[in-house]
Every structure is written in structure tokens, then in C-alpha cells.
Amino acid sequence: MNGSPHFQVLFNEEEAKLLDEQTIRDRKISGTLLMGFAALSIFKTWEQVFRSAKKIIILCGSGNNGGDGYAVAQFLRAEGTLVEIYSKEGNFSEETKYYKNLTEELKIPNFPLEKFKSDLVNPGEVLVDSLLGTGFKGPLTGEISKTIAEIHSAKERLKDSLLVLSIDAVSGYSPDEKIPFAADILAEVGSPKIKNVFYPLSKEKKSFHPIGFLRQEFQTSKYLLPRASREELVSKLSRAKDSHKYKNGSAVFIGGSEGMSGAILSSALAFQELGGGISQILTPSVSTLTKVLKKDPSFMVSRLETSKKSSDYPFLKKASVVCVGPGLASSDLPSLSFSKETYLIFDAGAFKYLDEKNLGRRTILTPHLGEWSSITGKKVQSQYSALEDAKFWAKEKQTYLLLKGPVSILFTPDGNSYFWEFQEPKLAVMGTGDLLVGILTFFLSRGEDMIGSVRLSQSILLHCAELCKGYPTAGRIRKKIRTLTE
């Protein structure tokens, strides 16, 4: 990748367990010490939250996640914080026993977990959830199920006057199911985990505590896409003094069927405002053609006719990127062929246009979950449940697939998956997908590789959304591009 950033590896539950075991075995570090590292890191990271609380209530499960809770409790007690524990009985590991015994020696009040009720929690308190880790599978039962229901009840009653901090995982959470309760902070330990990427919290409310695991040496195919800084984005948008229009990016946008001119305009304008050198819009709609020229007479725009061939549109061969689909009705899909040197972006209306000859390492599809279900012919309930099928599909077809959503995931022909974890509610609005493909077209046309283009495009979109007040339209978000180019 051009100027390749450092990619943080990501783990599923089985890999996270193996990494834990490998660290203890190969580095001769005890699990007790690692648990202490985690507790100290969590305490120092969220020290102000703990110190400002009237009381800390820690709910401990019987596994090692509960051990993390006991370890945090003894740090809090040592610092003079008012803390009490509710414990689940069970077969404790040696590490958990060690920290549980410490809390008993420190005479921290400890009650059976079954005694915990939502009405015991008061405004201004902090509830620490260390019941279950990400490795928990199966339906919630017994006192754990009842306790999670009580957490939900307490949070519903007290709202923002109660802060809930979950250690390593929000107990009972699965991306495929309803959120069990609203955690305010997620403190992840040891290895970044896939499930946690999907939990809907802002990046500022998630913390990661490394504790010495050699994550980068572990073989995995899943990565987090790092956000590009404003400085990096500005540098990527600059033009050389001796540049010319083709060097600054050339693209064709195909779409804008009758009544859907806004989509193709949004994509093409994003490309233009980023500094794209030259572009053409091919549209089957006369009214779209008129609207484009009315918006900006400098646009190069032509009528797309299904009876015509690729040779009738000479700029198709000159453009480095062709973006097909924004506002394109399936009845208007053209029968065109593209150069093997051209990058292809298929979006929205183009998914019924998928031809094996157009798939490859220079092609990317950008469906949301409903469109992905249509492509595969299989109803998919969540991005999380689509992970394996999407990974297999991209590898089998030897093409790129960007599955859009609150968390966007890029699947590559090599079998790797790249996760964009920055969830921004302002982007949950009609038209942001059209902006994204316009921005993606720009970066591909400027010579960035596919992974880099996706990372930079998501970063631009997030940056512009954050600059907007309230919940903006896609048009308002697009106009913020000028803050990077002026």
C-alpha cells in the first residue's frame, strides 16, 4: 500500500484464547500477572470516572472475566474508593481465586450475585460488568440472565446518571441479537475482538489494554482500518505544480436513471470537489442530463443508450476508473465492456450487472446488507453473520467487496478482511453511499491501491460528517470537503 499504515490485527474468540495461552506458555508470564496488568491499565485509563463516582459496584462472573473484576476492585479499594462486589459462585481459575482472595483480605463487601437488583443502584454510581467474556456462547440462563436483565433495568431507570463499564465484552452481547443493555464504556483486554467492533459505542468510549500479548506475530486475516488524520488527507488531496487533468484523476460515472439524478450528481460532485481532474457522466435520463448541465455547465455529460457499444463512448477507454450504479435502474443497465486496466466500482443499481468478466482484482463492489442478500440470493440478518460467506465470495471471485453498514468491512481476493470501526450516526442518512463511491473513485483514479482508497474514503466521509452540526443531509456533508481542499 502507498505509505502503508500500521494495521492492528483483529481476533475471533478462538484466536483470542490461543493468543492468551501462547503468551503465558512462550513468554513465561503468569495469567495472574496478566490479569493485574489489565486491571491496572483499566484503572489508570478510566481513573477520573472511578474517582468521581459515589460508589463502584462490580459484578463478577466465575470465569477469568470475573477475575478481571476482582483485580480492578482491589486497585479501587487501595485508592480509597467505595466499592462493593456481587459474585457468582463456580469453579474459579487460579488467577481468579488469587484476586478474589485479595478482595476478601481487603474486606471489600461481597454479596451473592443473585442478590443484585436494579433498585440497589443509585444515581452517580458506576456499575462494572465483568460477568462474561467474548468467548461466551449460547443463550443466557439462570442468575447471569437475571443479572443482565437487572443491569438493563437500572440503566433504563437512571439513564446517564448511571455509568456502566464493561470489561473485555458487554456481557451477553452478540452482533446477531438485541443489545442486552447499554454500556457506556467498553474496556477491551489483550486482543481486539471482532464482536466488540460491532458494539455501538463511539471510539472515544472504547479503550484497548494491550497487557503484552504479541498480537502482530499471530497469524490472522482480520485487521482494523486506521483512520487517516486531517493532515494525511490534506496531503493526499494536494496537486503537483506541473500536474494535468488526467494526472489528477479521470473517471466515468454511469447512472442517474429517471427520477434518480441526485445519486449520480452526488457521486460526481464529490469526485470534483476533492480535486478530480476530468470526469464524464453517462446517464440514460434526458432530465438527469439537463439537471447536471444546469448544476454545472462544465460537466462532461452524455446520454447513455442501451443500443450503443463501448466504442461509442471513447472516454471509457481513457478514464482510469468507471463507477457504475449510483441512481441506476436495472432496466437501464448498459451492455458495455471495459478495459482490463480500468478500475471498476459497482454500486447500487449495478449489482444485477455482475458479469464474471468484470470481476477481478481491479473491481470493487459496495453493497449494503440488503443488496448483499440480493447478490447471494440468501437472506442475511447481520454483517456479523455474513462474515464467512462474504470472505469466501471475494476470494472465490478474486475481487474486492466492501460491505457497507455502521461497521464497513472490506473483503479482499487474498482472503483478508479489513474493518472500519468508526460508527457515526450522522452518516445514517440517504445519499452517503453515493458520496462514498464518488470519493472512492477519486482515490483510485489518483493511484491509491484498493485498501488504501477505502481507508482514505471512509476517513474523508467521517471527517466531513463530524464537521456538520446536528444530523446533516448528504449534500451538507459533501460541502465540508472544501475545508480540506481550500
PyMOL commands that set and color helices and strands:
alter all, ss='L'
color gray80, all
select helices_A, chain A and resi 13-27+31-45+47-51+64-78+94-105+113-115+118-120+142-161+194-198+203-205+215-217+230-237+261-273+286-295+310-312+315-318+330-332+348-353+356-358+369-376+383-397+425-427+432-445+450-467+474-479+482-485
alter helices_A, ss='H'
color red, helices_A
select strands_A, chain A and resi 8-9+56-60+83-87+110-112+126-130+163-167+185-189+206-209+222-224+250-254+278-283+300-303+321-324+343-346+363-365+400-403+408-411+417-420
alter strands_A, ss='S'
color yellow, strands_A
deselect
rebuild
show_as cartoon
